[in-house]
Amino acid sequence: MSEESIIFNCALCVITEAQSPFASTVVLHSLKMTYPTTYRSWRRSTTPYPRTLVLSNDSLPKTLNAKDVLIRIHAVALNYRDHAMLEEGKYPLPVEDGGVSSSDCAAEVIAVGSEVKKFSLGDHVAPTSDLWSITGDERIMDDFVLGGLGPGTLREYAIFEEEVLVKLPGYLSWEEAATLGGAGVTAWKVLDGLHRVPSNATALLQGTGGVSVMTVLLCIAAGITPIITSSSDEKLARVLHIDPSVKGINYRTSDVKDEVLKHTDGKGVDFILNNIGISSIPLDLDLVRKSGIIAMVGFLEGFTADFSPNILMTILLKACRMQGIRAFSRVDFENLCAFLEAKKIKMEPVIDKVFSFDEAPEAFKYLASGKHIGKIVVKIP
């Protein structure tokens, strides 16, 4: 047995020194539970499109490398990309055939390797979605994102290296904390990590999905006026109920450009959350203020558009920035958690509906229906 490994017996323990001929001491912390040898996961089917979720029984390795952390997953938050991967032509990146779905979760540390320093038994943690991105400065371009080419989180247990895990705010429930890794960090990046917030700042948020609702909460905490769009007055009413500062626009019954300019005294907005895709770029460039940011997040209307490339000169004229937001670094995630811990922002408004683990296929159907406001969460017992 290598000093890089840990061997478990039938009783699960957290081992903080390698139990090997090379280690002088072993410290064990009893968890009063049996070490899991198998676990359940929801995987994408390998059938022709449209694909479905298939319940799988998988084996859990009985060894941990020195820097590994074994986590028990308590809740998983779904994203549009999770559904898009089941439909032909809806997701633009390669995915693992038959892979475990989803990327966002909240979990509990139940075992650690001999060299793990940051985490202890019982810590609430989540993995960053891009396993190659720690500081955000890495130049590795592999698409190894959880739930895509990387194994997902819609499972009962998982093993991750210490360096990709983030400690979650302790005041949040499992369901609330599960929304942070995707929607939370995306919202944080949409607002540029709150590095520069102009006075009387405003943000235009497309739709009432999880990222938009999460951005509303961050805007309120940071003193930014959020303006949110939807085709449903009912959905708008629910979001407007969060705080009096929130402005709503029904894009089917009102002209978005006119309404945004009215709400901003003709100046436009400092931040734009583009969930629609490239077809929205002309309007975004019309409405962004000088030195503002357009955050390209979603692709709800596909990957094509009909406009002249000349409009991109507006980026130069307005000195604005168009920022693609796809996956995030561990540092981004940690900075978000520090902000939330300081502000004690509650996440209840972000959660639309909670499903049980056995109801995961129904949760995906509800996600595909577009009836939700905010996030859909799968709770794992």
N, C-alpha and C positions, 0 to 999 in steps of 0.2 A: 504493500500500500504506500503510495506517494504521500509526502508531507503536504501536498497540495489538496488532498482529499479528506473527507470526513465520512466515516462509516457509521450508520445508525443501526441500533438494534430495534426490537419491537416497540419499546417505549420511546416516544419522541422526546428528545431533549435539544436544547440549544447548546451547541458546542462552541466554546470560544477559544479553545486550543485544539490543534489537530491531534486526534487520538492515533498516534503512530509511533514507531520506534524513534522517530526524529524529534518528537515533542517531549518536553520534560514534565509538563503538567496538563491536566484536563479539567476544565470547569464545566459542570453540567447544571442546567436550570430546568427542572421538571415542568412540563406543560400539562401534566395530568391528562394526557390524551394519547391515543395510539397513532404512531406515525403513518400517514396515508400512503398506501402503495399504489392506489389507483385514484383517478378522479374523473368527473364528467366534464365534457366540453361540448360546445355547439360549433360544428364545422360547416363550411360551405359544401354543398353536394357537388359531385363531379358529373352530374347529369347535364344534358343540353340545357341551354338558357330557356326560360328564366330558372335560375337555380334556387334551392331552398336551404334551410338549415337542417342538419342531421345531428342527432345526439350521439356522441361517441364516448366510449370508455377508454381512457388512456392510462398508461403506466407512468408513475412518478419515479424518477431516479432515486436510488437509495444512497447515493453519494452526493455530497456538495463539494465543489471546489472551494478553495480557501477564501475567495471573495464573493461567494454566492450567498444569496438570501432567499429562503423559502417563504413564500407569502400565501396566506389564505385570503382569497378574494371574496369580499362581502357584497359588493355592488358594482354594476357595470352600466355606464351611460352610453346610449347609442348615438351614432352620428349618421348623417345622410350618406356618407361614403360606404357605411356598412351595408345599406340597402343597395346602393349603386353597384356594388361588386356582384350582386346576384343577377343583374340585368345586363344583357349584351349591349356593349357600346356606351354604357352610362358612366363608366369609370375609366379615366385616361391612362392609368398606370398598371403595370403588371402585378398580379397577385398570386399567392401560393395556391396551387390546385388542391382543393380540399382542406384549406387552412382554417385554423380557429379564427372566428370572427371578432371584430371590435378592438378598440385600442385604449379605451378609458376605463379606469376602475379605481376603487378604494379598497385597500387590503390591509391585513394585519401580519406583522412579522412573527413567524412561528419557529424559525430556525435560522442560524447564521453560520457562515464559515469561519475558519480559525483566524483569518486576517481582517474580518469585518470590524470596522471601528465606529462607523456613523450610526448604526442601528442596533436596537436592543429588542428583546422579547416584548411583544405587545405594541410596538410602535405602529402608528397608522401611516401607510406609505402608498405611493403609486409610482409606476414606471413612466419615464418620459416617452412620448410616442415615437420619437426617432432615436433608435438605440445608438446611432453613430454621432449624435450631436450632444455634446456635454456643455461646452461654452458657447456654441453658436459660431465659432470661428473655424471649425473644421471644414475642410474642402472636399471631404468624401461625398460623392454624389449618388451612391447606391441608394435605391429606394427601399431600404430596410426599415419600413415603418410598421409598427404593430398592427396586426389585423390585415396586412397586405401581403408583402413578401415575408414579413416577420410574423411569428405566432401571436395570435390575439389574446384578449383577456376574458372572453366569454367562457370561462372555465372556473373550476373550484379552487385550484391551486396552480402556482407557477413558480419558477425559479428565475431570478434575475441577478445580474452582477450588481454589487453595491453601488457602483458609480452611476447607474442609470435610474436609481430610485430617489424619490423626493419625499421628505416628511411632510405630511398633510396637517393643516390647521386642526388643532385638537378640539375646537368648539363645534365642528361640523359633524352632522350625522354621516353614516356611510353613504347614504343616497346623495346627500348634498356634495360630499367630498368627491364622489365619482364623477361629477360634472366638470371638475377643474382641469383635468389633463387635456381635454380637447377644447370644449367651448370656453373654458376659463382662460387658458393660455392664449387661445386665438383672440379673444376679446382684449386681453392684455396687450397683444401685439398690434391689434387694430388701433389702439390708443398709443402706440409707440412706447409702451412701458411707462407711460405718464412722465417721460423725460422732460417734455416741454408742453405745458398746458397754457395757451394764451388766455388772457383775461376775457371773460364772457364767451368762452369757447363753446362750440356746438358740434354735434356729430349726427350724421345722417346714416341710419341703419336700415338696411333692406330686409323686410320680412320679420316674422315673429318667432323664428326658430331659436335654438339654444344659444347660439353665438350672439344673436341680436339681444336677447333678453339678458344674457350675462353682461353684455356691453352696457346695457341700460344701468345695471346695478353699479358697475365700475364708474360710469359717467356721473351718477348721482353722488357717489362717494368722493369723486375728484372735483366736483363743482362744474361739470360739463353738462350743457343742456342737450339731452338726447331727442332726436326727431326720428320716429320709427314709421315705416310704411307697411301696409298690408292691404289685401283685397277684401278683408272681412272687418266690418265694424265691431263685431263681437270680439274678435281677437284683439283689436285695438283697444277696446274698452278694458279688457283684462290687463293689458300692459300699462295703460294710462292710470289704472288704479294703484300701481306700485308707488307712484310719487307724483305730486302736482306739477313738477318741473317737466315731465315727459310730454312731448307733443306727438300727435298722431296724424297720419295722412292716409286716406283710402285712395290708392292709386287708380282704382277703377272709376271712382266718382269725382276725383279731383285731379288737377294738373300738379304733378309733383314739383316741377320747377317753380311754378307760381307760389305754391304753398311754402316751399323751403325759403324762397326769397322773402316772403312775407314774415316768416318766423325769425329771419335773421336780418331784418331791416335792409334787405337787398345785398348783403355782403357775402352770402354763401356760408359754407360750413368748413370747419377746420379738419374734421375727420369724416371719411366715408367708408362704410362697411359695404363692399360690393359682394353680395351673395348671388347675384343674377348671372354674372359672367361678362364676357367681353362685349355683348350687345349693349350693356349699360354704360360703357366707357364714354361715349359722347355726352350723355347727361351728367355723368360724374365730373367730367372736365368743365362743364358749364357751371356746376354748383360748388366746386372746391374753391376755397379761398387761396390767396397768395400764400405760398409756403405751407399749404395744407397737405394732407396725406390721403391718398386713395388706397385702401387695403383690399387687394384682390383675394377673396376667400373662397367663394363658391362657384358653381357652374350649373345652376338650376335650369338655365335656358340653353345649355349645350355649349359647343365650342366654336361656333361660327357666328359671324356678324357682317353686316353690309355697311361699311363706312369708309371714308377716305383716310389713308394713313396720315394725311396732312394735319388732321385734328390733333395728332400727338405733339405738334409744335406748341400746343397750349401748355404742355408740361414745362417747356422752356420759358414761355411768356409769363406764366404764373409762378415759376420757380417752385412748383409743387412736386410731390413725390408719388409715384405709383409703386406700391410695395406688394410683391407676391408673398402670401402667407400660406405655407403648406404644412410644415412640421416645425417643432420647436426644440430649443435646447433645454437641458436640465436647469441651467442658470435662469432662463426665462420663467420656468415653472417655479423655481425657488423664490424668485423675486415676487411673483404673483402671490404665493402663499404668505410671504412676509407682509405684503400689503394687506391681505385679508386678515391676517392675525392681528395686525395693528388696528384695523378699522372694525373688526368683528362684524363684517358684512354677512348677513344671513342669506342663504341660498334658496330658501323655500320658493320664492317666486319663479325660480328657474325650472323647477320640476313640474311637469304636466301630469305624468302618470307613472306609477310603479307597477311592474309585473314581476311575478315569481320566476325563478330559473326555469321551471318546467313550461312556463308560458312564453318563453323567448320567441318562438315563431309568431305568436299573436302580437308580441311587441313590435316585431319587424313589419307585420301587416299594418299596424297602427302608424308606424313611422312612414311607410309608403303612402298612406292615405293623405298625409299632410294636414290632418285635423289638429295636430298638437300645437301647443304654444310653449316654447321652451324645450326642455329635455325629457326624454323617455328613459327610464332607469329599470334595469333588471336586478332584483334583489336576490342574493344567493344565501341560503340558510347556513 
